[in-house]
């Protein structure tokens, strides 16, 4: 498992230049990150986990730190927490081959093999697209298409040469149509992000109950590392669903929310 280093310093540099976060915590962030890498290289995964968690505890969010912490959890045989952190890293860098590969490897250690419910062709293709483009990247792309299409349409209106007007109009139309597709996908994705929550089972075994209370009968059991979707929250209980459509109630403490 490769460890990231360089991108953290790039992110810290941007943080220093553009954020009010640039205070006395930044030297500590760097110290903890380097210390975590040192402990990891020595095989002391427990201390490496402690140092990476200190970095995250400051509010510093970066796929590199998530990835390194996930590696340390994996090496420490904490598969649920490893998958949780790989998922967090993948949200920020969905095309990174190391993150995707390690997440797949960690998922291979899960005891539960849940079949995915049938999806229509367009839904499956859209989900495939979302796995390769982060939400921030897609938002920036939609904005770029919108602005470029409008600039070209302005050229079409203001230009005097017919050749330039035709090129500007056709290109503006093409980019406008592409914007409608990307914009609709982006809007749906933002809605999904705000209206749904996914989580990872962090304990070895969980009994899923028919209602929010220990007096309710067990419907089925699931195991560490499985990804579930949170449908409803009631106090310390969560209604979850699996990819195959099964659902039931578990206590909030057994989950790590992505």
N, C-alpha and C positions, 0 to 999 in steps of 0.2 A: 504494500500500500504506500503510494507516494505521499509525501507531506508538502503542502504549499507553504511558501514563505514570502516570495516577492510581492504578490498582489496585496498582501496585508499592508506593506509599507506604502504602496501606491494609495490605498484607501486611507491610510492614516495621513498621508500628505494632503489629500483632498479635504480631509476632515479639518486639518489645520488651517487650510486656506479659506474654506467656505462655511465653517460651522462654529457656533458658540461653544461647542464641546471642547475646543482647544484650551484646556486648563491643566491643572496639576495631575489629572488622571491619565493623560496620554503617555507620559514616561512609564507609568505603572502598567498600562496596556501592553506596551512593547516588552517590558520586563517579564510580565506573566506569559506572554506568547512565546518568547524565546525560552523561558524556563520550561514551559510545557513541551516544546520541541525537544529540549535536552532530556527531560525525564522520559519522553516517549522513546527516544533513540537508545536509552539505557534499559528499556523494558519495564520501567516503573510507571505503569499505566494509571494507577490510582492517583499519583501525584500529578501526572500530566492532565488527567481529567480535572483535578482541582484547579490547576492554573488556567486552563481554557475556560472553565466555568466562571472564573473571576473576570476574565475578559468580557464574556457575554453579560455578566452581571452589571457591567458599567453602562450597558446600553449599546455597545458597539456591535453592529450587525454586519456580518460578512460571511460569504460562503466558505472562505478559507478556514476561518475559525470553526464554523460548524463542521466542515469536512474533517479537520484534524481531531476535533472532539469526538466525532462519530468513529473515526479509526481507533481512538483510544478505548472507547466503550466496546467496540468489536473485539479488540485484543483482550479486553478484560472480561469477555464472554457475557456482556450485557447487551444482548441482541436487540431487545426492544428499544432501548435508549439509542443504540447505534442507528437503527432504522429511522427513528424520530429525527435525529440530527442529519442523517443523509437526506431525508425528505426536506428538511429546512434548507439545506444547501442546494438541493435540486430546484427548489422554488426560485432561488436567486440566480442559478446557473444551470438551466435545464439541459443544455447541450454539452456540458463538460463531460468528456468520456470517462474520466476517473471517478467522478461522483456517480454517474449513471452506472458504471460497471460495479463499483463497490456496493451501491444500493441493491443491484440485482443479486450480487453474491450474498449479501446479508439476508435478503428475502428468501434465498434458497435454504436458509437455516430455519425457516418458519415451519412449525408442525402442521398448521392448517393450510389446506389447499382448497380455496374457495373459488368456484366457477363464477365467471362474470355473467350477469344477466344479458340477454340479447340486446344489442344496440343496432339501430338502423345504420345504413352505410354512411350517411352524411354525418351522423353523430360520432361514429367511430373515426372518420377521417378528421373531424374537427378536434377530437381529443388527441389524435396523433400529432396534429399541428401544434396544439398547445404544449405538448411535451418537448417540442423543439424550440419554442419561442417563449421567453419569459413575459409576464404581464407588462412589465415596464418597457421592454423592447417593443412589444406590440402596440402599446399606447403611443410611444414615440413614432413608430412607423405610421400609424393612423394620422397623427398630427402632421407629420411630414408630407404625406400624400395629400392631405386636405390643403395645406398651405401651397404646395407646388401646383396643384390643380388650379387654385385660385389665381396664382401669379400668371400661369400660362393663359388662363381665360382673359386676364387683363391685357396680356400681350395681344391676344386675338382681337380684342375690342379696340385697342389703341394703335396697332401696327397698320402701316399703309401698304406694305408689299403683300400681294395675295399669297405668295408662296409661304411667307412667314405666318400669315393668318391661318392658312390651312393646317400647317404643322402644329401651331399652338392650339388650335381648336381640337384636332384629333387627339393630340397628346393629353390635353386637359380632360377630354371626355374619357379616355382610357384610364387615366389616373383617378378621375372621379368615380368611375365604376369600381375600380380596385379599392378606393377608399370606402365605398359603401359596404363591400364585403369585409374588409379588415375592421372597419368601424363597428359593424354589427357583431362580429366575432368578439371584438374588444368589449363592447357593452355587455354582451352575454357573459363574458369571462369575469368582468367586474361584479356583475350581479351574483354570479356563482360564488365569488370570493367573499362577498359580503353576506350572503344568505346561507352559506353552508360552511361547516367546519369538519375537517377530518382529524383523526387522532390515531395513535398507535397504542396497542396494549403493552404495558410495561412490566406486568407480573407474569409468572410462569403459567398460571391457569386462571380463567375467570368463568364463573357460571353466569350465564345470561338469563335473567328472570323475566317472568311475564308482567311484572309491575314494579313500581319504584319502592321496594321494601323487601327485607330479608324473609318475610313471611310468605312471599309469593313463590310458586313452583319454578323450578329450573326448566328452561326451554332447550338449551343446548350449552355447550362449553366452547370457549375459544382460548387461544394460547398466545404467549408472548410474541410480539413483533407484527401481529396482524393489524392491517389498516382498516379502520371502520369510519363510518360517517355519523356525525352527531345530528340527530333529528330534533331533539327537544331536551330541555333541561328543567329539572324540578328539584330544587334544593341541592342535595349532594348526589342526586341520581341523574343519569343521562340515558335517554332513549337513543340507541344506536342501531344502525343497519349495516348489513354486509353487502358485498357486490352481488351476491346471489338473491338478494331480496329479503333474507331473514332479518328479523329485528327483535329487540328486547331491551331490558334495562340493566345497567351496570352502575356501580359507584364511580363517581368522578375520580377518585384517588387512584384508580387502576390505569388511567389513561394519561398519555402525554399528547396535548393538542399541538398539531403542526402549525 
